[in-house]
Amino acid sequence: MTVDESSGWASATLKEVPFWRDDMSPEEYETERTYYLKNYHLVRPGLYVPLWKHRMEELE
């Protein structure tokens, strides 16, 4: 599955969220959205980091 095919489910509006990743599945989107809403207090001070970025950092 290509990036275009895997992200074809999402509208352009959904892709504007700060946690969007091109190969994100609908399930990952919902998980990230929940995490974003729970941690919204970190957005204004610029401290919010999406879950998928945390996971990438763990792999490094």
WONOR-V83898 format. One record per residue. N is the residue number from 0. PHI is phi as a letter, one per 30 degrees, with the letter a starting at -180 (* if undefined). BURIAL is b if it has 24 or more other C-alpha atoms within 12 Angstrom, else e. Layout:
n phi burial
N PHI BURIAL
N PHI BURIAL
This chain:
n phi burial
0 * e
1 d e
2 e e
3 d e
4 d e
5 d e
6 c e
7 d e
8 d e
9 c b
10 d e
11 e e
12 d e
13 d e
14 d e
15 d e
16 d e
17 d b
18 c b
19 d b
20 b b
21 e b
22 c e
23 d b
24 d b
25 e e
26 d e
27 d e
28 e b
29 d e
30 d e
31 d b
32 d b
33 d e
34 d e
35 d b
36 d e
37 d e
38 c e
39 e e
40 d e
41 d e
42 d e
43 e e
44 d e
45 i e
46 c e
47 d e
48 b b
49 d b
50 e b
51 d b
52 d e
53 e e
54 d e
55 d e
56 d e
57 d e
58 d e
59 d e
